Amino acid sequence: MTKAEVANLLMEKTGLGRNESYEAVEIFLDGVKKALLQGEKVSLVGFGTFLIKTKKSRNGRNPRTGEQIFIEEKNVVVFKPGKAFRDIVNDGQAIPGDDE
């Protein structure tokens, strides 16, 4: 699902105009990005948590050449699904409130 599809779904479900829907999606995503960049966790109850973790530096190998390389430490965004969301995915349940 793309950002445009999310905005269209929001438009259909709420009756907002196209521009307002796109703006609402952008505002939400900007808020998530800013919180993560400030070192905060973003918890969406019933869905999951986004957080930044640091991957330590390590030795690796170029898969094409087999040459050994050094991979520097870096930050990565991690998503941990919440229990309710995990259960829906694993049990193949319908999403509550979904008419389709």
C-alpha positions in Angstrom: 0.0 0.0 0.0 1.4 3.4 -1.0 1.1 6.7 0.7 -1.4 7.8 -2.0 -3.5 4.7 -1.3 -3.5 5.5 2.4 -4.6 9.1 1.7 -7.4 7.8 -0.6 -8.6 5.3 2.0 -8.7 8.2 4.6 -10.6 10.3 2.1 -13.2 7.5 1.6 -13.6 6.7 5.3 -13.8 10.3 6.6 -15.2 12.3 3.8 -12.2 14.7 3.9 -11.2 16.2 0.6 -8.2 14.9 -1.4 -5.8 17.6 -0.3 -6.8 17.4 3.3 -6.3 13.6 3.3 -2.9 13.9 1.8 -2.0 16.6 4.2 -3.2 14.5 7.2 -1.1 11.6 6.1 2.0 13.9 5.7 1.4 15.4 9.1 1.2 12.0 10.7 4.4 10.7 9.0 6.3 13.9 9.8 5.3 13.6 13.4 6.6 10.0 13.5 9.8 11.0 11.8 10.5 13.9 14.2 9.8 11.8 17.3 12.2 9.1 16.1 14.9 11.6 15.3 14.5 13.0 18.8 15.1 9.5 20.2 11.5 8.9 21.2 9.6 5.7 20.7 6.3 6.0 18.7 3.7 3.6 20.2 0.4 3.1 18.5 -1.8 1.1 20.8 -3.2 -2.0 19.1 -0.8 -1.7 16.2 2.9 -1.5 17.4 5.9 0.6 18.2 8.5 2.3 16.0 11.9 2.9 17.5 15.5 3.6 16.5 18.2 1.0 17.3 21.9 1.2 16.8 23.5 -1.6 14.9 27.1 -2.1 16.0 30.0 -2.0 13.5 31.1 -5.4 12.3 33.1 -7.2 9.7 31.2 -8.3 6.6 31.8 -9.8 3.2 31.0 -8.5 -0.2 28.7 -11.2 -1.6 29.8 -10.5 -5.2 33.6 -10.6 -4.7 34.0 -12.4 -1.4 36.2 -9.5 -0.2 36.0 -8.8 3.5 34.7 -5.3 4.3 34.1 -3.3 7.5 30.5 -2.2 8.1 30.3 0.9 10.2 27.8 1.4 13.1 24.5 2.8 12.0 21.0 3.6 13.2 18.0 1.7 11.9 14.3 2.1 12.4 12.6 -0.9 13.9 8.9 -1.8 14.1 7.7 -4.1 16.8 4.1 -5.2 16.2 1.8 -5.1 19.2 0.2 -8.3 20.5 -3.3 -7.5 19.1 -1.8 -6.9 15.6 0.4 -10.0 15.8 -2.6 -12.1 16.7 -4.6 -10.7 13.7 -1.7 -11.4 11.3 -1.0 -14.9 12.7 -4.6 -16.1 13.0 -5.8 -14.5 9.7 -8.6 -12.7 11.6 -10.7 -9.9 10.0 -9.6 -6.5 11.2 -12.2 -5.0 13.6 -14.3 -2.3 12.0 -13.4 -3.4 8.4 -16.6 -3.6 6.3 -14.9 -5.4 3.4 
